[in-house]
Amino acid sequence: MLEISIEETDDFVVCRPSGDLDAYTVAQFREALTELADKPKLVIDLSAVPFMDSAGLGALIGGIRKARDNDGQVVVACDRPALTRLLHTTGFDRIVPVKESYDEAVEAIMNPEDADA
């Protein structure tokens, strides 16, 4: 089961999925990212995602593309070694900054010139 919380601050929006991101739950995640595609600054916090398969990764990339099509900025927070390794191995971290903590992701979204991916 996947739960997604959305938190809006004055400066950015946080999308926080909780649970596995896989073929069974990806539609819900894709829908949430589509709804957030018009936000100028988006932090996707994957800290509560224990597992993500290729369907989840595809939804994540698709959501980032939609946000960028609207000139949005996206930063991903991920403190899970297995997921971080997946994001680095697939080259995902060359598309958007991937930070090891939520606080680092917030810093990166607020100061994009300092946020080397």
DSSP file (Angstrom, degrees, kcal/mol; ACC not computed):
  #  RESIDUE AA STRUCTURE BP1 BP2  ACC     N-H-->O    O-->H-N    N-H-->O    O-->H-N    TCO  KAPPA ALPHA  PHI   PSI    X-CA   Y-CA   Z-CA
    1    1 A M              0   0    0      0, 0.0     2,-0.5     0, 0.0    19,-0.3   0.000 360.0 360.0 360.0 139.1    0.0    0.0    0.0
    2    2 A L        -     0   0    0     17,-0.2     2,-0.4    15,-0.0    17,-0.2  -0.945 360.0-171.0-117.0 131.6    1.2    3.5   -0.9
    3    3 A E  E     -A   18   0A   0     15,-2.4    15,-2.9    -2,-0.5     2,-0.5  -0.956   6.2-162.3-117.1 142.2    0.3    6.7    0.9
    4    4 A I  E     -A   17   0A   0     -2,-0.4     2,-0.4    13,-0.2    -2,-0.0  -0.981   2.3-167.1-127.7 122.4    1.3   10.1   -0.5
    5    5 A S  E     -A   16   0A   0     11,-1.9    11,-2.9    -2,-0.5     2,-0.5  -0.889   4.7-159.0-108.0 141.7    1.4   13.2    1.6
    6    6 A I  E     -A   15   0A   0     -2,-0.4     2,-0.5     9,-0.2     9,-0.2  -0.973   8.4-174.0-118.8 128.2    1.6   16.6    0.0
    7    7 A E  E     -A   14   0A   0      7,-2.4     7,-3.1    -2,-0.5     2,-0.5  -0.987   8.2-157.6-125.8 126.6    2.9   19.6    2.0
    8    8 A E  E     -A   13   0A   0     -2,-0.5     5,-0.2     5,-0.2     2,-0.2  -0.907  12.3-179.3-105.9 124.8    2.9   23.1    0.7
    9    9 A T        -     0   0    0      3,-3.0    -2,-0.0    -2,-0.5     5,-0.0  -0.504  46.8 -96.5-103.8-178.6    5.2   25.6    2.3
   10   10 A D  S    S+     0   0    0     -2,-0.2     3,-0.1     1,-0.2    -1,-0.0   0.786 122.5  31.1 -67.7 -25.6    5.5   29.3    1.3
   11   11 A D  S    S-     0   0    0      1,-0.2     2,-0.3    29,-0.0    -1,-0.2   0.705 125.9  -2.1-108.9 -24.3    8.5   28.5   -0.9
   12   12 A F        -     0   0    0     28,-0.1    -3,-3.0    27,-0.0     2,-0.4  -0.953  61.1-111.6-159.4 172.2    8.1   24.9   -2.3
   13   13 A V  E     -Ab   8  42A   0     28,-2.2    30,-3.0    -2,-0.3     2,-0.5  -0.929  22.4-149.7-116.6 141.3    5.9   21.8   -2.3
   14   14 A V  E     -Ab   7  43A   0     -7,-3.1    -7,-2.4    -2,-0.4     2,-0.6  -0.949   4.7-164.5-112.9 128.5    6.9   18.4   -0.8
   15   15 A C  E     -Ab   6  44A   0     28,-2.8    30,-2.5    -2,-0.5    -9,-0.2  -0.964  11.5-176.7-108.9 119.8    5.7   15.2   -2.2
   16   16 A R  E     -A    5   0A   0    -11,-2.9   -11,-1.9    -2,-0.6     2,-0.1  -0.799   4.7-168.9-124.9  88.6    6.3   12.4    0.3
   17   17 A P  E     -A    4   0A   0      0, 0.0    31,-0.5     0, 0.0     2,-0.4  -0.489   4.9-161.9 -71.8 148.2    5.3    8.9   -0.8
   18   18 A S  E     +Ac   3  48A   0    -15,-2.9   -15,-2.4    -2,-0.1     2,-0.2  -0.948  52.9  24.3-135.8 113.2    5.3    6.2    1.9
   19   19 A G  S    S-     0   0    0     29,-2.0    32,-0.2    -2,-0.4   -17,-0.2  -0.695 102.3 -26.7 125.0 179.6    5.4    2.5    0.9
   20   20 A D        -     0   0    0    -19,-0.3     2,-0.8    -2,-0.2    32,-0.2  -0.420  46.7-149.0 -69.2 137.1    6.6    0.6   -2.1
   21   21 A L  B     +f   52   0B   0     30,-2.9    32,-2.2    -2,-0.1    35,-0.5  -0.883  49.4 124.4-104.6  98.8    6.7    2.3   -5.5
   22   22 A D  S >> S-     0   0    0     -2,-0.8     4,-2.0    30,-0.2     3,-1.0  -0.736  78.3 -67.7-143.0-171.5    6.0   -0.5   -7.9
   23   23 A A  T 34 S+     0   0    0      1,-0.3     4,-0.3    -2,-0.2    -2,-0.0   0.768 128.2  52.5 -57.5 -26.9    3.7   -1.7  -10.7
   24   24 A Y  T 34 S+     0   0    0      1,-0.2    -1,-0.3     2,-0.1     4,-0.1   0.772 122.1  26.3 -81.3 -26.5    0.9   -2.0   -8.2
   25   25 A T  T X> S+     0   0    0     -3,-1.0     4,-1.4     1,-0.1     3,-0.6   0.469  92.0  96.8-114.6  -4.6    1.1    1.5   -6.8
   26   26 A V  H 3X S+     0   0    0     -4,-2.0     4,-3.0     1,-0.2     5,-0.2   0.801  76.2  61.9 -64.1 -31.3    2.7    3.5   -9.6
   27   27 A A  H 3> S+     0   0    0     -4,-0.3     4,-2.3     1,-0.2    -1,-0.2   0.908 104.6  48.8 -62.1 -40.7   -0.5    4.9  -11.0
   28   28 A Q  H <> S+     0   0    0     -3,-0.6     4,-2.0     2,-0.2    -1,-0.2   0.908 113.9  46.1 -64.3 -42.6   -1.3    6.7   -7.7
   29   29 A F  H  X S+     0   0    0     -4,-1.4     4,-2.4     2,-0.2    -2,-0.2   0.914 112.0  50.8 -66.4 -44.2    2.3    8.2   -7.6
   30   30 A R  H  X S+     0   0    0     -4,-3.0     4,-2.2     1,-0.2    -2,-0.2   0.906 109.9  50.6 -60.1 -42.8    2.1    9.2  -11.3
   31   31 A E  H  X S+     0   0    0     -4,-2.3     4,-2.1    -5,-0.2    -1,-0.2   0.908 109.6  50.2 -63.0 -43.1   -1.2   11.0  -10.6
   32   32 A A  H  X S+     0   0    0     -4,-2.0     4,-1.1     1,-0.2    -2,-0.2   0.921 111.9  47.5 -62.8 -43.9    0.2   12.9   -7.6
   33   33 A L  H  < S+     0   0    0     -4,-2.4     4,-0.4     1,-0.2    -1,-0.2   0.872 109.3  53.9 -66.3 -35.9    3.2   14.0   -9.6
   34   34 A T  H >< S+     0   0    0     -4,-2.2     3,-1.0     1,-0.2     4,-0.2   0.906 107.1  51.3 -63.1 -41.3    1.0   15.1  -12.5
   35   35 A E  H 3< S+     0   0    0     -4,-2.1     3,-0.4     1,-0.2    -1,-0.2   0.770 113.3  45.9 -66.5 -24.7   -1.1   17.2  -10.2
   36   36 A L  T >< S+     0   0    0     -4,-1.1     3,-2.0    -3,-0.2    -1,-0.2   0.416  81.7 101.4 -96.5   1.1    2.1   18.9   -8.9
   37   37 A A  T <  S+     0   0    0     -3,-1.0    33,-0.3    -4,-0.4    35,-0.2   0.706  77.9  55.4 -63.3 -21.0    3.7   19.5  -12.3
   38   38 A D  T 3  S+     0   0    0     -3,-0.4    -1,-0.3    -4,-0.2    -2,-0.1   0.432  81.1 108.9 -92.7   2.1    2.7   23.2  -12.3
   39   39 A K    <   -     0   0    0     -3,-2.0     3,-0.1     1,-0.1    34,-0.1  -0.611  66.8-141.0 -78.2 136.1    4.5   23.9   -9.0
   40   40 A P  S    S+     0   0    0      0, 0.0    33,-2.7     0, 0.0     2,-0.4   0.822  87.6  28.1 -68.9 -30.2    7.6   26.1   -9.4
   41   41 A K  E    S+ d   0  73A   0     31,-0.2   -28,-2.2     2,-0.0     2,-0.4  -0.986  70.7 178.4-137.2 125.4    9.6   24.2   -6.8
   42   42 A L  E     -bd  13  74A   0     31,-2.4    33,-2.0    -2,-0.4     2,-0.5  -0.989  13.7-165.2-132.6 128.4    9.1   20.5   -5.8
   43   43 A V  E     -bd  14  75A   0    -30,-3.0   -28,-2.8    -2,-0.4     2,-0.7  -0.962   9.1-160.1-107.9 124.9   10.9   18.3   -3.3
   44   44 A I  E     -bd  15  76A   0     31,-2.5    33,-2.8    -2,-0.5     2,-0.8  -0.925   7.6-160.1-106.0 112.1   10.2   14.6   -3.7
   45   45 A D  E     + d   0  77A   0    -30,-2.5     3,-0.4    -2,-0.7    33,-0.2  -0.824  17.2 174.4 -99.6 107.1   11.1   12.9   -0.4
   46   46 A L    >   +     0   0    0     31,-3.4     3,-1.9    -2,-0.8    32,-0.2   0.195  45.5 113.4 -94.9  15.2   11.7    9.2   -1.0
   47   47 A S  T 3  S+     0   0    0      1,-0.3    -1,-0.2    30,-0.2    31,-0.1   0.740  78.6  47.2 -62.8 -23.9   12.9    8.5    2.6
   48   48 A A  B 3  S+c   18   0A   0    -31,-0.5   -29,-2.0    -3,-0.4    -1,-0.3   0.115  88.2 100.0-104.3  20.8    9.8    6.4    3.4
   49   49 A V    <   +     0   0    0     -3,-1.9   -29,-0.1   -31,-0.2    34,-0.1  -0.897  45.0 179.6-107.7 104.5   10.0    4.3    0.2
   50   50 A P        +     0   0    0      0, 0.0     2,-0.3     0, 0.0    -1,-0.1   0.759  69.9  22.2 -75.8 -23.3   11.6    1.0    1.0
   51   51 A F        +     0   0    0    -32,-0.2   -30,-2.9    31,-0.0     2,-0.4  -0.999  57.3 178.5-147.8 138.7   11.4   -0.4   -2.6
   52   52 A M  B     -f   21   0B   0     -2,-0.3   -30,-0.2   -32,-0.2     2,-0.1  -0.975  10.1-167.6-140.5 127.4   11.1    1.1   -6.1
   53   53 A D     >  -     0   0    0    -32,-2.2     4,-2.3    -2,-0.4     3,-0.2  -0.335  47.4 -80.9-100.1-171.9   11.0   -0.9   -9.3
   54   54 A S  H  > S+     0   0    0      1,-0.2     4,-2.5     2,-0.2     5,-0.2   0.820 128.8  57.0 -62.8 -31.0   11.4    0.3  -12.9
   55   55 A A  H  > S+     0   0    0      2,-0.2     4,-2.1     1,-0.2    -1,-0.2   0.923 109.0  45.9 -65.4 -42.9    7.7    1.4  -13.0
   56   56 A G  H  > S+     0   0    0    -35,-0.5     4,-2.2    -3,-0.2    -2,-0.2   0.906 112.9  49.6 -64.3 -42.4    8.3    3.6  -10.0
   57   57 A L  H  X S+     0   0    0     -4,-2.3     4,-2.5     1,-0.2    -2,-0.2   0.898 110.2  51.4 -63.6 -40.7   11.5    5.0  -11.5
   58   58 A G  H  X S+     0   0    0     -4,-2.5     4,-2.6     2,-0.2    -2,-0.2   0.896 110.1  48.6 -62.9 -40.9    9.6    5.7  -14.8
   59   59 A A  H  X S+     0   0    0     -4,-2.1     4,-2.5     2,-0.2    -1,-0.2   0.892 110.7  51.5 -65.8 -39.2    6.9    7.5  -13.0
   60   60 A L  H  X S+     0   0    0     -4,-2.2     4,-2.0     2,-0.2    -2,-0.2   0.937 112.3  45.0 -62.6 -47.5    9.4    9.6  -11.1
   61   61 A I  H  X S+     0   0    0     -4,-2.5     4,-2.4     1,-0.2    -2,-0.2   0.912 113.1  51.2 -63.1 -43.1   11.2   10.5  -14.4
   62   62 A G  H  X S+     0   0    0     -4,-2.6     4,-2.2     1,-0.2    -2,-0.2   0.900 109.7  49.9 -61.4 -41.6    7.9   11.3  -16.1
   63   63 A G  H  X S+     0   0    0     -4,-2.5     4,-2.1     1,-0.2    -1,-0.2   0.884 110.4  50.0 -64.9 -38.4    6.8   13.6  -13.2
   64   64 A I  H  X S+     0   0    0     -4,-2.0     4,-2.6     2,-0.2    -2,-0.2   0.899 108.8  52.4 -67.0 -40.4   10.1   15.4  -13.3
   65   65 A R  H  X S+     0   0    0     -4,-2.4     4,-2.4     2,-0.2    -2,-0.2   0.921 109.4  49.4 -60.0 -44.2    9.8   15.9  -17.1
   66   66 A K  H  X S+     0   0    0     -4,-2.2     4,-0.9     2,-0.2    -1,-0.2   0.909 111.5  49.0 -62.9 -41.6    6.3   17.4  -16.6
   67   67 A A  H ><>S+     0   0    0     -4,-2.1     5,-3.0     1,-0.2     3,-0.7   0.919 112.5  47.9 -63.6 -42.8    7.6   19.7  -13.9
   68   68 A R  H ><5S+     0   0    0     -4,-2.6     3,-2.2     1,-0.2    -1,-0.2   0.844 102.6  61.8 -68.0 -33.1   10.5   20.8  -16.1
   69   69 A D  H 3<5S+     0   0    0     -4,-2.4    -1,-0.2     1,-0.3    -2,-0.2   0.793 106.8  47.4 -60.5 -26.0    8.1   21.4  -19.1
   70   70 A N  T <<5S-     0   0    0     -4,-0.9    -1,-0.3    -3,-0.7    -2,-0.2   0.092 126.1-105.4 -99.3  20.1    6.5   24.0  -16.8
   71   71 A D  T < 5S+     0   0    0     -3,-2.2    -3,-0.2     1,-0.2     2,-0.2   0.763  71.2 152.6  61.1  28.5    9.9   25.5  -15.9
   72   72 A G      < -     0   0    0     -5,-3.0     2,-0.4   -35,-0.2   -31,-0.2  -0.498  41.6-131.4 -86.6 158.1    9.8   23.9  -12.5
   73   73 A Q  E     -d   41   0A   0    -33,-2.7   -31,-2.4    -2,-0.2     2,-0.4  -0.875  22.3-168.8-106.1 142.1   12.7   22.8  -10.3
   74   74 A V  E     -d   42   0A   0     -2,-0.4     2,-0.4   -33,-0.2   -31,-0.2  -0.996   9.7-179.5-133.7 137.3   12.8   19.4   -8.7
   75   75 A V  E     -d   43   0A   0    -33,-2.0   -31,-2.5    -2,-0.4     2,-0.4  -0.995  17.0-145.5-131.4 139.7   15.1   18.0   -6.0
   76   76 A V  E     -de  44  98A   0     21,-2.6    23,-3.2    -2,-0.4     2,-0.5  -0.891   4.8-157.7-107.4 133.2   14.9   14.4   -4.7
   77   77 A A  E     +de  45  99A   0    -33,-2.8   -31,-3.4    -2,-0.4     2,-0.3  -0.939  21.7 163.0-106.5 130.0   15.7   13.5   -1.1
   78   78 A C        +     0   0    0     21,-2.9   -31,-0.1    -2,-0.5    -2,-0.0  -0.876  19.1 171.4-152.5 114.2   16.6    9.9   -0.5
   79   79 A D        +     0   0    0     -2,-0.3    21,-0.1     5,-0.0     3,-0.1   0.237  53.1 103.7-106.2  12.9   18.3    8.5    2.6
   80   80 A R     >  -     0   0    0      1,-0.1     4,-3.0   -31,-0.1     5,-0.3  -0.855  63.2-148.5 -98.8 117.1   17.9    4.8    1.7
   81   81 A P  H  > S+     0   0    0      0, 0.0     4,-2.5     0, 0.0     5,-0.2   0.855  95.2  51.4 -54.0 -41.4   21.2    3.3    0.4
   82   82 A A  H  > S+     0   0    0      2,-0.2     4,-1.9     1,-0.2     5,-0.1   0.920 114.9  42.2 -64.9 -42.7   19.5    0.8   -2.0
   83   83 A L  H  > S+     0   0    0     -3,-0.3     4,-2.7     2,-0.2     5,-0.2   0.905 113.3  52.4 -70.3 -40.5   17.4    3.5   -3.6
   84   84 A T  H  X S+     0   0    0     -4,-3.0     4,-2.2     1,-0.2    -2,-0.2   0.918 109.1  50.6 -60.5 -42.2   20.2    6.0   -3.7
   85   85 A R  H  X S+     0   0    0     -4,-2.5     4,-3.1    -5,-0.3    -1,-0.2   0.912 109.9  50.5 -60.9 -43.0   22.4    3.3   -5.4
   86   86 A L  H  X S+     0   0    0     -4,-1.9     4,-2.2     1,-0.2     6,-0.3   0.920 110.6  49.1 -60.1 -44.8   19.5    2.7   -8.0
   87   87 A L  H  <>S+     0   0    0     -4,-2.7     6,-1.3     1,-0.2     5,-1.3   0.865 116.1  42.6 -65.8 -36.1   19.3    6.5   -8.7
   88   88 A H  H ><5S+     0   0    0     -4,-2.2     3,-1.0    -5,-0.2    -2,-0.2   0.910 113.0  51.9 -74.8 -43.1   23.0    6.8   -9.2
   89   89 A T  H 3<5S+     0   0    0     -4,-3.1    -2,-0.2     1,-0.3    -3,-0.2   0.868 111.3  47.1 -62.0 -38.4   23.4    3.6  -11.2
   90   90 A T  T 3<5S-     0   0    0     -4,-2.2    -1,-0.3    -5,-0.2    -2,-0.2   0.524 114.0-115.9 -82.7  -5.1   20.6    4.6  -13.6
   91   91 A G  T X 5S+     0   0    0     -3,-1.0     3,-2.0    -4,-0.3     4,-0.4   0.571  74.4 134.9  81.7   8.0   22.1    8.1  -14.1
   92   92 A F  G >>< +     0   0    0     -5,-1.3     3,-2.0    -6,-0.3     4,-1.6   0.857  63.6  64.4 -57.4 -36.2   19.0    9.6  -12.5
   93   93 A D  G 34 S+     0   0    0     -6,-1.3    -1,-0.3     1,-0.3     5,-0.2   0.566  94.0  61.1 -69.7  -6.6   21.2   11.9  -10.4
   94   94 A R  G <4 S+     0   0    0     -3,-2.0    -1,-0.3     3,-0.1    -2,-0.2   0.593 104.1  50.2 -88.4 -13.0   22.4   13.5  -13.6
   95   95 A I  T <4 S-     0   0    0     -3,-2.0    -2,-0.2    -4,-0.4    -3,-0.1   0.886 127.7  -0.2 -87.5 -47.3   18.8   14.6  -14.4
   96   96 A V  S  < S-     0   0    0     -4,-1.6    -1,-0.3    21,-0.1     2,-0.2  -0.955  87.9 -86.6-139.2 156.9   18.0   16.2  -11.0
   97   97 A P        -     0   0    0      0, 0.0   -21,-2.6     0, 0.0     2,-0.5  -0.448  36.6-159.0 -63.6 134.5   19.9   16.7   -7.7
   98   98 A V  E     -e   76   0A   0     19,-0.3     2,-0.3    -5,-0.2   -21,-0.2  -0.977  11.8-169.4-116.5 117.4   19.6   13.7   -5.4
   99   99 A K  E     -e   77   0A   0    -23,-3.2   -21,-2.9    -2,-0.5     6,-0.1  -0.796  26.2-133.7-110.6 150.3   20.3   14.6   -1.8
  100  100 A E  S    S+     0   0    0     -2,-0.3     2,-0.3   -23,-0.2   -23,-0.1   0.565  87.0  33.7 -81.8  -8.7   20.8   12.3    1.2
  101  101 A S  S  > S-     0   0    0    -25,-0.1     4,-2.0     1,-0.1     5,-0.1  -0.973  77.1-119.6-142.7 159.3   18.5   14.2    3.5
  102  102 A Y  H  > S+     0   0    0     -2,-0.3     4,-2.5     1,-0.2     5,-0.2   0.909 115.3  54.4 -60.5 -43.0   15.4   16.2    3.4
  103  103 A D  H  > S+     0   0    0      1,-0.2     4,-2.3     2,-0.2    -1,-0.2   0.896 107.9  48.9 -61.3 -40.7   17.2   19.2    4.8
  104  104 A E  H  > S+     0   0    0      2,-0.2     4,-2.2     1,-0.2    -1,-0.2   0.881 110.5  51.6 -65.4 -37.2   19.9   19.0    2.1
  105  105 A A  H  X S+     0   0    0     -4,-2.0     4,-2.3     2,-0.2    -2,-0.2   0.903 109.2  49.7 -66.0 -40.8   17.1   18.8   -0.5
  106  106 A V  H  X S+     0   0    0     -4,-2.5     4,-2.1     2,-0.2     5,-0.2   0.923 110.3  50.7 -62.8 -44.0   15.4   21.9    0.9
  107  107 A E  H  X S+     0   0    0     -4,-2.3     4,-1.7     1,-0.2    -2,-0.2   0.909 111.7  48.7 -58.6 -42.3   18.7   23.7    0.8
  108  108 A A  H  < S+     0   0    0     -4,-2.2     7,-0.3     1,-0.2    -2,-0.2   0.871 111.3  47.7 -68.1 -38.1   19.2   22.7   -2.8
  109  109 A I  H  < S+     0   0    0     -4,-2.3    -1,-0.2     1,-0.2    -2,-0.2   0.836 115.5  45.6 -73.4 -30.7   15.7   23.8   -3.9
  110  110 A M  H  < S+     0   0    0     -4,-2.1    -2,-0.2     1,-0.2    -1,-0.2   0.767 125.4  31.3 -81.4 -25.9   16.1   27.1   -2.2
  111  111 A N    ><  +     0   0    0     -4,-1.7     3,-2.0    -5,-0.2     4,-0.4  -0.580  69.0 167.2-129.7  68.9   19.6   27.7   -3.6
  112  112 A P  G >  S+     0   0    0      0, 0.0     3,-0.9     0, 0.0    -1,-0.1   0.757  72.5  65.1 -60.9 -25.9   19.6   26.0   -7.0
  113  113 A E  G 3  S+     0   0    0      1,-0.2    -5,-0.1     3,-0.0     3,-0.1   0.763 107.3  43.4 -68.4 -21.2   22.9   27.6   -8.1
  114  114 A D  G <  S+     0   0    0     -3,-2.0     2,-1.5    -7,-0.2    -1,-0.2   0.469  90.8  96.5 -96.2  -4.2   24.6   25.7   -5.3
  115  115 A A    <   -     0   0    0     -3,-0.9     2,-0.2    -4,-0.4    -1,-0.1  -0.472  52.9-178.0 -93.5  66.9   22.8   22.4   -6.0
  116  116 A D              0   0    0     -2,-1.5    -3,-0.0     1,-0.2   -20,-0.0  -0.471 360.0 360.0 -63.6 129.5   25.2   20.5   -8.1
  117  117 A A              0   0    0     -2,-0.2   -19,-0.3   -20,-0.1    -1,-0.2   0.488 360.0 360.0 -69.8 360.0   23.5   17.2   -9.0
